[in-house]
Amino acid sequence: MSETFPWSVLGIAPTSDRKAIRKAYAASVKAMDIDAEVEGYAQLRSARDHALALAKEAPVDAVSPPVFRDIPEGGVNRVSEDEAASPPSSGFWPLAAPRLLRPLGEGSVRSAPQVPEPDQGRPCFETIFPDAPTDTPIAATLELGPHQSLAAPTLSGYGEIEAALGLIPGQSACERLEAVLAESDDPVLTDAERIVALRALQAAIGEARSEGIDRQEQIENWLAGLLATHWPRSAPLLETATQAFGWHEEWHRFDARPAVRFIGARLRGARFRARVEDPGHRYHAAWRELNRKGPAGPFRWLRASRDDVQFVLSGLRANFAHLEDDLDPRRIASWNRPVIWPRVVLGLCWLALLTNLLGLSWPFGSPGYELPDGTRIELAEDGPGPTLFGEYVETAVAESLGRGHDLTWLWNRDAELARRIVAQVRASLDSGGGAEAATRAAVNLVRAATHAKGHTLTGEAREVAMRLRLDQLRAAREMAPATCLALLHDGQMPEQASSYSEPLRVRERAAAARLASFPFPAENPGEEDTSVPIPSALIDAIIARTGLSDAAVREALQNVGEDTARCDVAIALLAAALNWDGAPATREAILRAL
């Protein structure tokens, strides 16, 4: 890139005056034939974006020279807040997305999310705070000619409000929307800015509906990135854009675009806040308590129920983590530390009176084990104490993820998986299985979770995960065909099966630790099995690898026949698919089924 870029393209001297940059850009646009100079127009837009970014970094009336940074391929470009406020020139979106909580099915990736049924006697956060609006989304599916111009039409309606904001006449809808959002660092739009931004957004949406499919998708992606980058300034525009493009049907999917997922989390958070701030809402008192400043006092339970506060807190962390940043951390920390002495004193008084009247000896409560978040779980009275139980849990975690990893480490990355390991160890001990059985059950649980998380990967990481899966199936086949099928269908090894060899266990632990920060995919038992067509080339490869007849192979693929044949065919299919260069969609469906 030239040392004088972007100023040579804009035709002006280096400056930090953003209005001068925009005027130079507008003059250059008017002077060129956009339909004939597509590449020149793209270079001009890139120059304008780069110049505005330099102007944001520079002090007033100062010029900042261009800054060139090498961004590692596939890495994360950590930028400052000012840089993050300007629209990126590439397709990479630098903002982090919230973790996935919706179930992952093994069928179509476009399947609608299934909301799990709440436990009896326990409220469900998703039921109390539904995140999908009742409005019918407006689909944007249009068809125009393939030679549609990439130039955007200018936006009509330049009035007093636009003039007062210093906007340039003749801008396109997208340019005017970007100008309003990027012009100021104020996190909230003024009334005039909000009116202009809504006009420009509606015009951009109308432009998308009147364009071809490719142009429509380009505008939609650009709008999603712009609104996400300039949040919270773009907050009043999210509802309109979501309804127009139907983003609420996408943001729950695991393959949702990062910008759409980010917008979904913020918009759902705004809807949640609007509901819970209603004085008549069930959890309004808990929400008010969490929004107070300073640590909570010893008599905080008089203002709000601890169960209600913990319910709202857990829902925030699982669904709208960004809202917790607006709360006083001292308040949150004090609620995470249970203050129970008033209830303890009152309970002891009643208990002392009751035991005195009945002539009973002083009872002792059941032991409890404290989790990393401060909550406690009850343990069986005839089982191991909290200290020994903690040692069993740490042993299970280390055996599942490798030495050097403990429960706290896993909790900070995947709290759901950590909870399941603790529950699995407790269930195994309560059933009389002992420490060894508890560790084996935890290893099975982590093995199944690692395989499920592997389906969320792409590229080389996905290939590594599936080749580990292939080696696991081959090792299970050497133990017994039934063990192979149990691992294939349930993701777990039977209790009576022997363990894998140490080299394979080392690879399993490394994969589990590497994917620990990935969210634990929720199970979806209602998902029906999806048939996957197997190309004839793979059928021939399976026959060559197994030596079975064509009829036997087809029966095994239908899950019919002897265990040995079914296991051998599954292993051969996975090996052939990994080395197959056929249709990517068919290959992906086969890998997902295995």
BABAFI-371099 format. One line per 10 residues: number of its first residue (from 1); their letters; for each residue x, y, z of C-alpha. Coordinates in steps of 0.001 Angstrom, whole numbers, plus 524288, in hexadecimal, padded with zeros to 5 digits. Example, Ala and Ser with C-alpha at 12.3 -4.5 7.8 and 13.67 -1.06 7.14 Angstrom:
<pts>
1) as) 8300C:7EE6C:81E78  83566:7FBDC:81BE4
</pts>
This chain:
<pts>
1) msetfpwsvl) 80000:80000:80000  80545:80D8C:7FCB3  80AEC:815E8:80794  801C4:8210A:8037B  7F5A7:81890:80467  7EAC7:81C6D:8072B  7ED55:82AD5:80498  7F1BA:828D7:7F67C  7E4F5:821D3:7F346  7DC9D:82C3F:7F9E2
11) giaptsdrka) 7E479:83726:7F384  7E6E0:83ECA:8001E  7F22E:84145:80938  7F319:83940:815C6  7E962:83EA4:81FA3  7E1FF:83ADB:82BE0  7D5D7:84287:827C2  7CB93:837FE:82589  7C24F:84175:81ECC  7CCE0:844D1:814EF
21) irkayaasvk) 7CF29:83653:81290  7C0AA:833F1:8101C  7BFAB:83FB5:8070A  7CB4C:83AEE:7FF39  7C52C:82D78:7FE59  7B814:83320:7F9ED  7BECD:83B69:7EF8D  7C656:82FAC:7EA72  7B9EF:82779:7E9C2  7B2F1:831CD:7E1CF
31) amdidaeveg) 7BE80:832CA:7D879  7BF21:82455:7D50D  7B68A:81AE2:7CD81  7B39F:81115:7D834  7ADDE:806E0:7CF07  7BA03:806E3:7C67C  7C41F:80880:7D13D  7C020:7FE2D:7DB1D  7CE00:7FB99:7DFDE  7D0E8:80A1B:7E0BF
41) yaqlrsardh) 7C49A:80C3F:7E8B2  7C863:80155:7F1FE  7D613:8071B:7F377  7D020:81485:7F616  7C765:80F16:800E7  7D306:80810:806D9  7DAD6:814B6:80693  7CFC9:81C0E:80D29  7CE7F:811BC:817E7  7DD2F:811A6:81A3A
51) alalakeapv) 7DDDF:8207E:81AA9  7D2A9:82142:82468  7D95B:8171C:82CE9  7E5F7:81F25:82CB7  7DE3C:82B60:82FF1  7D839:824C3:83BCF  7E5B7:820CF:840D3  7EBA4:82E53:83EB7  7E9F6:839B6:84857  7E281:845B5:843FC
61) davsppvfrd) 7E8F6:84CE7:83892  7F3BA:842C5:837FD  7F6F6:83903:82D5C  7FA20:82AFB:83072  8025F:8238F:8268F  7FD00:816CA:821A3  7FF04:80B70:82AD7  80169:7FE3D:824BA  7FFD7:7F230:82D36  801A2:7E406:829E9
71) ipeggvnrvs) 7F605:7DC0F:82DD4  7F8B4:7CD77:82F35  7F0BE:7C52D:82628  7E517:7BFCD:82D66  7E8E1:7C7AC:8398D  7E1E2:7D24D:84101  7E558:7E078:83E65  7E44A:7E718:84B8A  7E123:7F552:848FD  7DE2D:800D9:85193
81) edeaasppss) 7D078:80595:85483  7D1BC:810C6:84AC7  7D623:8077B:84023  7CB34:7FE28:84367  7C169:8093B:841A0  7C546:80B2A:83368  7C004:80172:8297C  7C9F2:7F6FB:825F3  7CE7B:7F6B4:817E7  7CF8F:7E7EF:81785
91) gfwplaaprl) 7C599:7DD69:819F7  7CB14:7DA1E:82766  7C295:7DE6F:832B9  7CA83:7E04B:83F39  7BFCD:7DFCA:8496A  7BDD8:7D3E1:851F7  7B0E4:7CC93:8511C  7A955:7C6CA:85CAD  7AA4D:7B862:85F5A  7A0D4:7AF04:85909
101) lrplgegsvr) 79642:7A9C3:861DD  78CE3:7A42F:85807  78CB6:79594:85516  7946D:79024:849BF  78D9C:785D4:841D2  793D8:77BFE:838E3  78AB5:77F53:82DA5  78A37:78B99:82574  79203:79722:82A6A  78668:79F9D:826C2
111) sapqvpepdq) 77D2F:798C3:83025  775BA:7A150:839AA  77AD7:7A171:847B6  773C9:7990E:8518D  77136:79EF3:85EF3  7735C:794BC:869AA  76815:7920E:872C3  769EE:797F9:8805B  76BC4:78F34:88C16  75FC3:78D53:89471
121) grpcfetifp) 75F55:796E9:89FA8  76A51:79F3D:89A12  7689A:7AB74:891A1  76E74:7ABCB:88410  77530:7B88A:88050  7720E:7B708:871CB  7639C:7B4F9:874DD  76270:7C0AF:87DDB  76A7C:7C96F:874F0  76794:7C509:866ED
131) daptdtpiaa) 7711A:7CB54:85D87  769A5:7C9F8:850B8  76031:7D513:84D44  75231:7D24D:84982  75359:7DA93:83D44  7540F:7D35A:83077  7617E:7D552:82A3B  76247:7DB63:81CD1  769AC:7D29A:81384  7728F:7D8F1:8098E
141) tlelgphqsl) 77374:7CFA4:7FE07  77417:7D67A:7F0F0  778D9:7D37C:7E341  77E4C:7DD30:7D963  7876A:7DC7D:7CDD5  79550:7D759:7CFA1  79B4C:7E40A:7CA66  795DD:7EC9C:7D53C  79E7C:7F864:7D810  7A5F0:7F887:7E4E1
151) aaptlsgyge) 7A3DA:8072D:7E631  799D6:80B12:7F07F  78F85:8153A:7ECC3  79024:8223B:7F3C5  786D2:824A0:7FF12  77C51:82EBA:7FCB6  776C1:8375B:80757  781A6:84095:80BB7  77AC8:84938:8159D  77D55:851D9:82137
161) ieaalglipg) 7811A:846AB:82A38  78B3A:8416D:820C1  790BA:84F02:81E96  79192:85189:82D3D  7997A:8450B:82EDC  7A31F:8493B:82456  79FE1:83E02:81B21  7A383:83EAE:80CD0  79898:83F9D:80297  79816:834B5:7F8A2
171) qsacerleav) 79CB8:829EC:8019F  797E7:81C14:7FFEE  78FB3:8161A:80AC3  79B09:80DD3:80F9D  7A470:8194A:80F5B  79B40:821EC:81711  7989E:8174C:82116  7A730:81501:822B5  7A9A5:82397:823ED  79F91:82525:82ED1
181) laesddpvlt) 7A4A8:8197E:8368F  7B32F:81C36:834D5  7B332:82B06:835F5  7B27A:82BA3:844D6  7B7FB:8239B:84FFB  7ABD2:82613:85831  7A5F6:818AC:85B82  7980F:81DFD:859F9  79207:823F1:84DD1  78BAE:83131:84F18
191) daerivalra) 77D84:832A4:84AD4  781A9:838BF:83DEE  78BF2:82E46:83B78  78231:8238D:83EA8  7784C:828F2:834DC  78278:829EC:82A11  78827:81C89:82D45  77ABC:81616:82CB6  777E1:81CA3:81FB0  784CD:8181A:81A20
201) lqaaigears) 7830F:80A54:81F83  77579:8090B:819B0  77AA0:80E0E:80CB7  785D6:80440:80D28  77C24:7F95D:8100F  773E0:7FDCF:804A4  77FEA:7FDD3:7FC0B  782F4:7EFDB:8002C  77536:7EB7D:7FC8A  77655:7F1A5:7EF21
211) egidrqeqie) 78382:7EB92:7EBED  787EC:7DE1F:7E7D7  78AFC:7D328:7F12B  799B6:7D59B:7F15F  79832:7E434:7F374  78D97:7E1C5:7FDA5  796A1:7D8C2:80550  7A1B7:7E28E:80414  7995C:7ED83:809B8  79431:7E4CB:81498
221) nwlagllath) 7A1DB:7E06F:818B6  7A6CC:7EE5A:81831  79B75:7F35F:8206A  79D49:7E886:82A71  7ABB8:7EBB2:82BD5  7A91A:7FA57:82CA6  79E86:7F90C:83714  7A6AB:7EF8A:83F14  7B302:7F7D0:83E35  7AC19:8043F:8427B
231) wprsapllet) 7A438:7FE64:84DA3  79F18:80419:856DA  79DA2:80FF3:84E07  79600:8079F:8446D  78CC4:80232:84ED9  7805C:8093F:849D8  78276:8032C:83C5C  78404:7F4E5:84024  77584:7F198:84116  77275:7F739:83399
241) atqafgwhee) 77DDA:7F04F:82D10  77AEE:7E370:833EC  76CBC:7E375:82F89  77083:7E713:8219D  77AB7:7DC6F:81FBF  77544:7D219:828FA  781B6:7D168:8311F  77A28:7CC10:83CCA  778CA:7BF5C:83517  78796:7BE54:833C5
251) whrfdarpav) 78E2C:7C331:8401E  78B35:7B6B8:84803  79199:7ADD0:83DF0  79F7A:7A94E:8401E  7A31D:7AD9C:8324E  79D98:7BB51:833F9  7A5C5:7C68F:82F08  7AD84:7CCC3:83A31  7A79D:7DA30:837D7  799BF:7D4AB:837F2
261) rfigarlrga) 79CA2:7CCD8:8443E  7A20A:7D922:84AB6  79612:7E10E:846B9  78D21:7D639:84B99  79364:7D61F:8590C  79244:7E4F3:85A43  78458:7E59E:85536  77FB7:7DA7D:85DD3  78677:7E111:8693B  77F1B:7EDAC:86679
271) rfrarvedpg) 7722C:7E64D:86606  7757E:7DF89:872C5  778C2:7EC75:8794D  76C04:7F291:874A0  7641F:7E746:87A39  76AE5:7E63A:88753  76A79:7F4EF:889C8  75BA5:7F420:88A1A  757C7:7F583:89896  74DCC:7EAC3:896F0
281) hryhaawrel) 75790:7E0C7:8920A  75A59:7D4A1:89A1E  768F2:7D7B0:89B19  76851:7E68A:89BAA  76CA1:7E6E5:8A9FA  7786C:7DE48:8A723  77C25:7E6CB:89B84  77B43:7F33F:8A3B3  78395:7ED04:8AE3E  78E24:7E964:8A477
291) nrkgpagpfr) 78E42:7F747:89EFE  79129:7FD86:8AC27  79EC6:802C5:8AEBC  7A84A:7FD36:8B89C  7A863:7EFF9:8BF6E  79BC5:7EA46:8C48F  79963:7EB2A:8D324  796C8:7E005:8DC8E  7880A:7E229:8DBBE  78797:7E243:8CCEC
301) wlrasrddvq) 77DFB:7D6F6:8CCE4  773A8:7E081:8D1CC  77406:7E795:8C4A6  774E9:7DBED:8BB82  774FE:7CD30:8BC2A  7826D:7C702:8BAA9  77C9D:7BCB1:8B1A1  77703:7C758:8A8E2  783DA:7CEC1:8A88A  78BB8:7C288:8A566
311) fvlsglranf) 781C8:7BECE:89B01  7830C:7CC02:8944E  791E2:7CBD6:895A9  79337:7BE3D:88FD7  78A2C:7C209:884B5  79212:7CE46:881F5  79EDB:7C6CC:8817B  7993E:7BC52:878B2  791AE:7C51E:86F5D  79560:7D38A:870A2
321) ahleddldpr) 7A319:7D3DD:87649  7A51C:7E1F7:871D3  79A56:7E6BC:87B07  7A21A:7E21E:886CD  7ACB2:7EBEF:88316  7A30F:7F6EA:8863D  7A133:7F1FE:8942E  7A9C5:7F564:89FCC  7B382:7EA18:8A141  7B3B1:7EC2C:8AFF2
331) riaswnrpvi) 7A515:7E9C9:8B03A  7A677:7DD61:8A840  7B1BB:7D867:8B084  7AA26:7DA83:8BD17  79E94:7D2D9:8B7CE  7A7A4:7C7DF:8B38D  7AC6F:7C6D1:8C18C  7A0E2:7C13D:8C8F4  79E0B:7C8AD:8D587  795AE:7BF5C:8DD43
341) wprvvlglcw) 7984F:7C2FF:8EB56  78AE1:7C95D:8EDC1  78401:7BD2F:8E8F3  78DAE:7B476:8F00D  78B3F:7BB58:8FCF4  77C96:7BAAC:8FB3B  77D3B:7AC82:8F6EA  785C3:7A898:9025E  77C55:7AEF0:90BC5  770DD:7A77E:9061F
351) lalltnllgl) 778B7:79AF5:90592  77D33:79C64:9139C  76F41:79E9C:917F6  76A5B:792F7:9102E  774E9:789C0:91515  77264:78E23:922F5  763E1:78B68:921C3  765C5:77E28:91B45  7717D:77A08:9234E  779A1:77775:91722
361) swpfgspgye) 78855:77821:915D8  78E46:7831D:90DE2  78DD3:77F87:8FF85  798C2:781F1:8F5E0  7962F:7867D:8E804  79A7C:77EF0:8DC2F  7A81D:7827F:8D71B  7A962:78B67:8CB65  7B37C:78DB8:8C0B7  7B640:79B8E:8BC1C
371) lpdgtriela) 7B734:79DF8:8AD79  7C058:7A843:8A7AA  7B524:7B213:8A656  7B23D:7B170:8B4F0  7A625:7A8D7:8B45D  7A5A0:79C3B:8BC1C  7A057:78EC3:8B8E2  79BF3:784EA:8C2E3  7A306:7780F:8C47D  79DE1:76B30:8C988
381) edgpgptlfg) 79F8B:76980:8D834  7A540:75BE8:8D684  7AE30:7600E:8CB4D  7BB67:766DE:8CB00  7BCCF:7740D:8D18D  7BEE2:780E0:8CA50  7CDC3:77FBA:8CA84  7CE39:771D5:8C553  7C376:774C0:8BB8D  7CB59:78055:8B69B
391) eyvetavaes) 7D721:77773:8B4A7  7CEC3:76E09:8ACB2  7C9F4:7794D:8A438  7D7B6:77E90:8A1FA  7DC6F:770E8:89E63  7D165:76F88:89482  7D467:77CD3:88E65  7E301:77A00:88D81  7E095:76C9C:88777  7D729:7729E:87D92
401) lgrghdltwl) 7DEFA:77EBA:87991  7ECE4:77B99:87DD0  7F590:77F20:88937  7F603:78D80:88CA1  7E76E:78F6C:88A83  7DE49:7904E:89619  7CFE3:79334:8983F  7D1F5:7A1ED:8998C  7D95B:7A25A:88CA1  7CE63:79B1F:885B7
411) wnrdaelarr) 7C3CB:7A321:88C99  7C971:7AFD0:88742  7C882:7AA67:87967  7BCA1:7A165:87935  7B4BE:7A224:885BA  7AA2A:79936:88048  7B3B0:78E17:87DAA  7B9CF:7901C:88B20  7AC6A:78F0C:89190  7A999:78283:88A30
421) ivaqvrasld) 7B66B:77C8A:88E84  7B368:77FB3:89CCC  7A5AE:77A25:89B5D  7AAEE:76DEA:8949B  7B4EC:76B7B:89F5C  7AAA0:76D47:8A9E5  7A10A:76428:8A2F4  7AB73:759A4:8A143  7AF4E:75A64:8AF96  7A12A:75A3F:8B432
431) sgggaeaatr) 79EAD:74DEC:8AC31  7AA14:74714:8B2CA  7B30F:74709:8A702  7BEEC:74C54:8AE1B  7C953:7560F:8AA13  7CDF3:74E39:89E38  7C03D:74D36:898A3  7BE19:75BBC:89B07  7CA95:75F1D:893A4  7C6FE:75610:88853
441) aavnlvraat) 7B971:75C36:88769  7BF4E:769E3:88727  7C8D9:765F9:87C64  7BD7D:7609F:87463  7B5FD:76D46:87665  7C163:775B8:871EC  7C3E6:76C9E:86659  7B5E2:76E57:8619D  7B680:77D0C:863E0  7C33B:77E2F:85C4A
451) hakghtltge) 7BD69:776EA:850B6  7B14C:77F9A:850EB  7B9A7:78BDE:8518B  7C1C3:786C1:8463A  7B5E2:78803:83D62  7B63C:796C6:83F8A  7C40D:797CD:83A07  7C7D4:79ABC:82C0D  7D3A1:798EF:82373  7DFB5:791E7:82850
461) arevamrlrl) 7DADB:79198:8365E  7CEEA:789E7:831EC  7D770:7803D:82A75  7DFFC:77DFC:83680  7D3F3:77B8E:83EEB  7CE26:771BE:83552  7DB02:76A60:833D8  7DB68:76917:84298  7CD8E:763C3:841A2  7D21A:759D9:83783
471) dqlraarema) 7DD27:75506:84048  7D3B2:753FF:84BC5  7CA68:74B7C:843E8  7D580:742CB:83F38  7DA67:740F3:84D2C  7CCA2:73DEC:851E7  7CB10:7341E:846C3  7D6F9:72CC4:84BB1  7D060:72B77:858FD  7C331:726CE:853E7
481) patclallhd) 7B983:72A4D:84913  7AF5F:72DC6:85373  7B8F7:73762:85983  7BB18:73D81:84C28  7AC6E:73F46:84A04  7AA88:744EA:857AF  7B505:74F0B:854FE  7AF6C:751C7:8477C  7A166:75411:84BE2  7A2C6:758BE:859FA
491) gqmpeqassy) 7B04F:75EBD:859D5  7B3F2:756E2:865EF  7BAF3:74A57:86941  7B3B9:73FB2:870D0  7B7C4:73E4D:87F04  7BCE8:730A3:87CDF  7C588:734EA:87173  7D412:7368B:87382  7DA7A:743DB:8720B  7E167:748E7:865EF
501) seplrvrera) 7F014:74841:86487  7F79C:75356:86AED  7FB9F:75A19:85E16  7ED5D:75ACE:859F7  7E95C:75F88:86788  7F38D:76A4B:86688  7ED61:76ED5:859BC  7DFD5:76E44:85FDE  7E406:7768E:86B78  7EAB6:7807B:862B6
511) aaarlasfpf) 7DE97:781B2:85A22  7D5B5:7833E:865FE  7DE60:78DE2:86BC7  7DF82:794B7:85E9E  7D0B0:7953F:85D0E  7CDE9:7989E:86B49  7CAB8:7A6C0:8680C  7C07D:7A289:85E16  7B27C:7A261:8636A  7AD01:79528:86701
521) paenpgeedt) 7A308:79199:85C62  795E1:78E91:86268  78FC1:7818E:85EF2  78368:78128:856C0  77CC9:773F4:858AE  77133:777F5:85049  7795C:7793B:8440F  7761E:76EB5:83A31  780E4:76765:8332E  783E1:76CE3:825DE
531) svpipsalid) 78711:763D7:81A95  793CD:7670D:813BD  7959D:7628F:805A3  7A26C:75B33:803CC  7A8B0:75CEA:7F64E  7ABDB:750A1:7EEC1  7BA51:75407:7EF22  7BA35:752F8:7FDE4  7B239:7465C:7FD3A  7BCC9:74077:7F496
541) aiiartglsd) 7C756:74531:7FDF6  7C037:73EE6:80977  7BF02:73203:8022B  7CD7D:73263:7FEFE  7D14A:7354A:80D12  7C83E:72B83:813C7  7C728:720A9:809B6  7B86E:72028:80BE8  7AE92:71EC1:80111  7A6EC:72A39:7FBCA
551) aavrealqnv) 79A75:7255C:8024C  7A12C:7238D:80F77  7A6E6:73135:80ED8  799CB:73754:80BBD  7934E:72FDE:816F5  79DCA:73491:8205B  79BCA:7428C:81BD8  78D6D:740E0:81F46  791AF:73C7F:82CF8  78D76:72E8F:82A06
561) gedtarcdva) 79575:7224D:82B77  7A012:71D3F:8346B  7A7AA:7263F:83D7C  7B488:722D5:836FD  7B009:726B6:82966  7A975:7332F:82E27  7B5A4:73782:8356F  7BED5:73430:82A39  7B65C:73B67:82069  7B592:74782:8291C
571) iallaaalnw) 7C45D:747D2:82AB9  7C698:745CE:81C31  7BCB0:75068:818CA  7C32D:75A46:821DC  7D0BF:75718:81C9F  7CC1B:7580F:80E86  7C4D0:764D4:810F8  7D0CC:76B2A:81719  7D8AF:76806:80ADF  7CDAE:76B42:80149
581) dgapatreai) 7CE2B:7778B:7F8F3  7C002:7771D:7F4BE  7B4BE:7806A:7F74D  7B7A4:78843:803C3  7A968:78817:80838  7A86D:77948:80711  7B587:7776F:80DC7  7B168:7806D:818E7  7A489:7791A:81AB5  7ABA5:76C0A:81B74
591) lral) 7B58C:77111:82562  7AAB4:776EF:82DA7  7A35A:769F8:82DB6  7AF70:762CC:832AB
</pts>
